Amino acid sequence: MNWSWFHKLGSPKWFYQWAGRWGSPCVYLGALLLLIGIGWGLGFAPADYQQGNSFRIIYIHVPVAVLAQSCYLGLGVAGLVTLVWQMKLAPVFIKAVAPIGAVMAFIALVSGAIWGKPTWGTWWVWDARLTSVLVLFLLYMGVIAIQNTIEDRVFADKAAAVVSLVGTINLPIIKYSVEWWNTLHQPATFKLTEKPAMPMEMWLPLLFSALGLYVFCAGLAMWRMQNEVLHRERRANWVKKEVMGDGV
């Protein structure tokens, strides 16, 4: 098996150039898909027979909630890579993606509260799903605080990697909380292994929204990682040539 691609991921220069080609297309394509999905869901999808039009927040809430968990899973993998293989790009990924994941978790909490008020009659309860997502948000904030307050970058990267890796134990709690405990939160809207319970005209715009948000945030993460690579490798000759030209 050819593992050259894996070794390339450890090269800041290679990643910077690769991300420069794919970052912008991902952002623009993701924004387009997201606009189609949200516009379709909010304006044209039929109302739910039980929740009426209040269910439409699903086209925002579900994608951000799922992406918040995916981002943290990525942080956990990057944390493992940082601690075991010490690849340069792993802590870069953690620092770039943690704020994105934190924003997604925050929007999930806020949109969930807005959805919960007409559905459950309350903005917030210490429900297993809601509480575990709040813990997810706090984990993100912890990772961000570590990498931005500790001056020793090597120690900060390792500490953030440990928190990222250990925090992944919260992900199965989020996923299975509605099955393990008696909660107000409804089960998963749709699963990859099962046929969606809702009609196609309702779940298709949700799929567009989710795919669009994933692709958009992937491009955004590439941009952020590029900036972090330039900062960390600023003394390298290739950075000087990349930023200021071959005349440096």
ABEGO torsion letter per residue (X at the ends): XBAAAAAAAABAAAAAAAAAAAAAAAAAAAAAAAAAAAAAAAAABBBBAAAEAAAAAAAAAAAAAAAAAAAAAAAAAAAAAAAAAGBAAAAAAAAAAAAAAAAAAAAAAAAAAAAAAAAAGBABBBBAAAAAAAAAAAAAAAAAAAAAABABAAAAAAAAAAAAAAAAAAAAAAAAAAAABBBABBBBABBAABBBABBAAAAAAAAAAAAAAAAAAAAAAAAAAAAAAAAAAAABAAAAAAAAEAAX
